[in-house]
């Protein structure tokens, strides 16, 4: 966990001696800052993150304090919040502890008492969620239960110390402003682990609201002059202030996920990372992050309130940002990489570079990373001064060059269901180039490293869970195959019962290489940082104007309009679809399109004229082209299209793909990256050579510049 400087530096013993709580000290020290603050409207935030639950055995979380860090840096450097107007309650020892009493007091003192009409208020909670029976037996939406926020001092008492959603509704109603955003990264469905994901829920329907909670609600109902029936009606009719953003639907799980070398809420990380790049309105922000949350973590965010409002009710004109300087010392600085997406985090290592931007978006210098990244923190030095002489905290950065390591590996978790065959599985996987087996440990989550997939037996318990998802043609019990990190079935990966571990891994070898290749290509995704002005879309052949999904670099003329649009990303069964690629540049570009499907296979869908591949990949300036033999959606599943666009011809990868096409006796059509002499990782290795910023024999990493390439991604669902 990243160590940070915090506003509070008092020891607990000193405060106890003085008879003052941390919260009292915070407010006394903040009065002077309030007097000096002249900006209107004022921006207030209360951020709660709970990793440690001392009274809940084996139910701690890993990423909730990181969520608070993610929000805090975003609010300060992207949305203009003053650090003194942000109050943190987390499990971190130097922060105010997130007990029930402290959270409620902080909401009253920091938000309700200070917010004035027109002010902006943000309340964020990351931690466990649960459910309690509705008070007064008055149902809302025909539900006997009310979702809750589980505080750090929760116990095993049947009378829970949770803060109910009903209480939160009352507190928000008491705010003297309409500009309120509530962000909840918790859930009340499931609990424990799912594969290598922790679930933020402690579901126990036997508990009831404490007398303290009921009394607290009644006191606020009296102050707000509202009775139980009126309160229930307001909640039913969703008459509330502001906007509520929740990590998942009521029957879904909110994941506490591993992002390479740090944990965070999947929802909070993807939301804040997106907001560094684009602010827009609430609806567009949620629409943009939903496809990844749904396909990778099986959760769909929920929004209550006006979705056309600007995020956090703030119109922000700052350019898209990948990183910010949070501490400086002359020509050296500490960076926060909050705007870097999860797929390419590993490429921001020593020698990667960032451009320094003015608030108008003009480049004024360049920095280079000089140390390994720690979570989202890295050290950098000034290498091009431009119009600046020294680095300053708050300077905004955009990626210039990333470093794709030559030793990238695909981590495969070994499920405990393998039993005595685990060692055999480990040896067989290690024999495959760049595949790293990871053994499960007796901990939560079970794998100490980030894993992309899990090699497992199909147990009766796993099969029963999959049956609840209405998945057709489930594998037999005791068959061997692959799950995602969240224990979702990788289709067509399980074999027949009786298959040995060695034979199963040999059968899966081409699929694992395709998975590795797709993982490497995703390291070059740069929709937000590419200097090229290009876009891509999927459309139905029978309705060419019916766009299913679309993406564009932020330099594209249509990028802003794209953010306002909502696309279904769904293709109905038996429908045919194609791709449309547009080059807004004044010079020609070259491009290729790959599809990575839910079975783990990687296809080349463009080029497809293998006798004239290189020439067909040329897209002239200011032109659009519809490409790919029409595809018919025949099986349910998910897919991801990877569109690679370059100013230079992709000569090396074309040569390898053409050889593979000859081996498969293809003169025309899509190509599965699987062969005897060439495989997916060969093609991708050559592709990286094509994209390399500088040519150097024997280098251990590939510098990839955003000035000459764009790698775009479109996720879609067939069903």
ABEGO torsion letter per residue (X at the ends): XBBBBBABABBAAAAAAAGBBAAAAAAAAAAAAAAABABOBBBBBBBBBBABBAABBGABBAAAAAAAAAAAAAAAAAAGBBAAABBBBBABAABBBBBAAAAAAAAAAAAAAABBBGBBBBBBBBEBBBBBBBBGGBBBGGBABBBBBBBAABBABABBABBBAAAAAAAAAABABABBBBBBBBBABEEEBBEABBBBBBBBAABBBBAAAAAAAAAAAAAAGBBAAAAAAAAAAGBBBEBBBBABBAABBBBBBBBGABBBBAAAAAAAAAAAABAEBAAAAAAAAAAAAAAAAGBBBBBBEBAABBBGGBBBABBBBABBBABBBEABBBBBAAABBAAAAAABBBGBBBBBBBAAGBBAEBBBBABBBBEABBBBBBABAEABABBBBGBBBBBABBBBBAABBBBBBBBAAAEAAAAAAAAAAAABBGBBBBBBBBBOBABABBBABBBBBBBAAAAAAAAAAGBBGBBBBGBBBBBBAAGBBBBGABBBBGBBAAAAAAAAAAAAAAAAAAAAAAAABAAAABABBBBBBBBBAABAABBABBBBBAABAAAAAAAABBBAGBBBBGBBBBBBBBBABABBBBBBBBBBBAAGBBBBAOBABAAAAAAAABBBBGBBBBBEBBBBBABBEBBBBBBBBBABBBAAAAAAAAAAAAAAGBABEBBBBBBAABBAAAAAAAAAAAABABBBBGBABBBBBAAABBBBBBBBBBX
